[in-house]
């Protein structure tokens, strides 16, 4: 019985090291977003005098953490650290994108955006769920409609009643 070798493969020293430009792009994005959050936090006004934590405190923390993570990612990338590829993923990378599925999902989203003010979230949310499941291959329409209606009506009540966020009721205004 043989055991697989766990020794990492190394490249010859004469070979140029790999540079992951996407990691540098992500690092730059993190630094830019963190810098903007820090700038925006500096424009916030003080809250009430009796507040132990002012409104800008969390913004400063988030901005500083984003900048720090961007700098650390850039340093790790410069050292040659590369992310490990996902080995457990069951995606065939040799196949192209299924344009039909992407187009169907885009059409469902556009229809939702176009109809939400008129029909309301309870109806368009169910249509969004049913359309997305159909585009992704589900053929159990009755179950999809039931789940879609339950999710959309439940989320409408959660936002409108519990959180106080007004979501369009559309033609069901007065019914919901």
Buried (B, 14 or more C-beta within 10 A) or exposed (E): EEEEEEEEEEEEEEEEEEEBEEBBEBBEEBBEBBBEBBEEBEEEEEEEEEEEEBEBBEBBEBBBEBBEBBBEBBEBBEEEEEEEEEEEEEEEEEEEEEEEEEEBBEEBEEBBEEBBEEBBBBBBBBBBBBBBBBBEEEEEEEEBBEBBBEBBBEBBBEBBEEEEEEBBBBEBEEEB
